[in-house]
């Protein structure tokens, strides 16, 4: 049932939080620039009554149906309904579970939301998030040595959002701004345990982001922000950061055209390689 309009309905049905579905669906939808999904997200669908409401909405606004349901009766009813009203449906985790089961020779537990249990990995992420929030933007530099990763860079190189993303992966991340004319904290220059990564971008990209930032804050030209977006000043900032990074042999990572996710992935690879090559203590 191909669509001829510039949008389509996308129904995401989950017996848990729906995070897996949303991530997969948006990753695929992003590949279609000329059509926009209208998302209908249904989390915590665990009973026939809850599914009835979902089926009514799917029938009212037909489109693609993706689901992560483990209860076989719910799956059968959803698939039967979709077939009856001629809309495509697909289980996102079904084929993967079948592959696991065939390889491992073991049946699944059928435990809803198993990936969200309060295990050691969960508490590791919470600890990393707490650490990262406390050590954001150069705060509490005396605790930098407890970090797994320390990000440095001039203003608007995505240090904070990247730090939070890494913390969500269980990596304790601090970040420190590099500002010409302001001495770098001595604690930063003597670090040996954490991986220090220098984020940088082209002056043109930094100026664009900073101008948008000032506009969102309602700042006006001449209000003390001129050097913040002045090309010569920004170019000097970038050169200063590069020189400092070279001095301390910090790996440089260009974030000019990278998303937060891509930047974090590159940092995680650097961190993983470093951990693998580090001699055991």
N, C-alpha and C positions, 0 to 999 in steps of 0.2 A: 504494500500500500504506500507507494512513494508520495511524498508531499511536494506540492508545487508552490507553497508559500515560503516565506523567509523565516518561519519558525515551526516548531513541532513540539508536541507534548511528550515529556519524558517522565515516566512513573517509576519511582525508586522505592521498592517495598522491602523492608528489613525487619527481622525479629529482634534486632539489637539496635545500636545507635544509628546505623546507616552510613557511618563514616567510610567504610570500604566501598559501598556502592557509589557514593558521591565522588570519591576520588577517581574511581575507574571511569565513571560516566563523564566526568568533566575532562579527563585526559583524552578520551576519545572524541568528545564533542568539540574540543579545541582544534581538531584537525579539519573542521568544516567551517571555513571562514564566512560563508554566505548564508548560513542558516543558524538560528539561535534556539536552543532548547528552553522550553518552559518547564521548569522542574516542579514535580509534585513528589515530595518526600514523605514517606509513611514509616516512621520508626516504631519499634516495639510492637509489631503485629504478631501476636502470639495466640490468638483465638479466632474461631470462626466468625464471631460477631464483629471483631475488629477488621477481619478480612472482608466481610460483607460491605462495610463502608468504603473500603479501598476499591472493591470491584465496581461499586456504583459510580465512583469518580472516574475510573478508567473508562467505563462505558459512556459516561457523559463527555469525556474529552479523550478520545482514542489517540494512542501514540505508541511509542516503544515502551515496553515494560521490562525492567531489569529487577532481579530480586536476589536476596540472600536469606532464604528461609530453610530451616532444617526439618521442621515438622512435615512429614510426608503427606499427610492429609491436606495441609494448607497448600503445599506445592501442587498437588494434583488438582485441587479445586481452582487455584489461580491459573494454571496452564489450560485447564478445560474451558474456563471462562474466556480467556484470551483467544483460544482457538475458535470458540463459538462466535465471538464478535469480530473475528478476523484482524487481530492486532498481534504483532510479534512479541514474544516474551523469551527471556533467557535467564537462567540461573548463573550468576557470576562465579560462585564458588563450587557449584556442582561438578563441572568437569575436572577442576583441580582436585577436589576431594576424591573423585573416582580414580584419578591418576595416583594419588597418594595411597589409596586403599589397595590398588593393584600392585604397586611396588612394595609396600610394607607388609601386605598380606594380613592386614588388621582392619577391623571395622572402626568407624568413627564413634566418638562418645555421644554425639548429638547434643552437646552442651552449648546452649545459646550464650553468646557473648563471652566465649572462653578466652578470647584475646584480651579481655578487660579485667581479668582477675587481679586481686591485690597480691601479687607475688613480688619477689625481690626486684625484678626488672621495673615494675611499676614504681616502687618506692625509690629506686635509683633515679628515675626520671623526675620525680617530685623533688628530690634532693638537688638535682642538677638545676631545676628551674628556680628553686629558692636561692641557690648560690648565684646564678646568673642575674637575677633581679637585684641582688644586693651589690653585685660587682659590675653594674652597668655604667658606662660612660666615665670610667676612671674612678669610680667610688671604691673606697676601702682597698687601696692598692696594697696594703700590708698583707692581704690574703691572696694575692695573685699566685703564689707558689702552690696553692691548693687547687688551682684550675687544671683541667685537662688541656684546654685550648685558650689562648689569649689572642684576641683580634685587635689589631691596631690599624689606624687609618685616619685620614682627614675627615672633616665633617661631610655627611651625606654619602658615605660609602657603604651604607646598609649594615653597619656593625651591630646595632641593637637587634633588628629583626633576624639577622643571621644567627646571633647568639641565642636568641629564644628558640629558633628552629633546632639548633644543635642540642640545646638543653632538653627539648622534647624527645630527643634521641638518646638521652641519658649522658650527654657529654657536658661536664661542668665547664662553662664558657664565660670568660670575663672579656670586657673590651675597654680599650683605652684610646682616647682621641689624640691625634698628633697635631699640635698647633705650633706654627712657626713663632719663635720668640718666647715660648714657654718651655722650660726644661722638661724633659721626659722623666717620669718618676724613676728614682734610682732602683726601686724594686723591679721595674720592668727590664732594666738593662742587665740585671744579674740573674735572671731566671734561667734555670737549667732543666727543670722537670717538665713544665708545660710546653706544648707546641705553640710558638708565636707565629701568627700569620698576618702579613700586611696586605690589607685590601686597598686597591687603588682603582681609579677610573680616569678617563680623559678629562681635561679641563672643560671641554664643551659639554660633556654629560653632567659634570658636577654643577656647572653654571645653570643648566636647564633645571635640574632638580632643586637647586637652592632658590631660583627665581619662583618656581611653583610653591615652594615651602613658604617663602615670604608673602606671596599672594594669599595663600590659605590662612596666614596669620594676620592679614590686613596691614602688613608693613608697607610703608611708602618710601619711594626713592629719596635719598638724602637724610634718612632717619638713622644714620649710623650703620647701615647695612651695605653701603657701596662697595667696600673692600671684600665683602662676603661673596659678591658676584662679579667683581672686577676681574677681567680675563688675566691681566698681568699678575694680580695677587693670587688668583687660584692656581695659575701655572707655577708660581713660586712655591705654593703649598705642596703641590704634587711633586715637584723636584725635591723639596725638603724631605718629604715622606720616603721617596725612593732612595735618597742618599742615606737616610737613617737606617732603612731596612737593609741596604747593602752593607753598611757598617757592621750591623749585628748578624748578618747572614740570615735574616728572616725571609722565608719564602714569600714571593710576591704573587698576588692573585688579582687579575684584572676583572673587575665586576661590571665593566661598562655595559656589556650586552648580556649579562647573566641575570637570571631570576634568583630569588633568595634560595630556592630549592637547588638550583644548579651550583650556586656558590657553596652552599652547605655540603653538597655531595662531593665537591672537589676538596673541601677541607677535611671531610671524613676520610677520604682516600689518603690524604697526606698524613692524617692522624693514625690511620690503620697501618700504613707503611712504616711510620716511625715506631709504632708499638711492636711491629713484627721484627724490625731490625735492631731494636734496643736489646742489649744484653740482659739476661735475666738477673734479678738482684738476689 
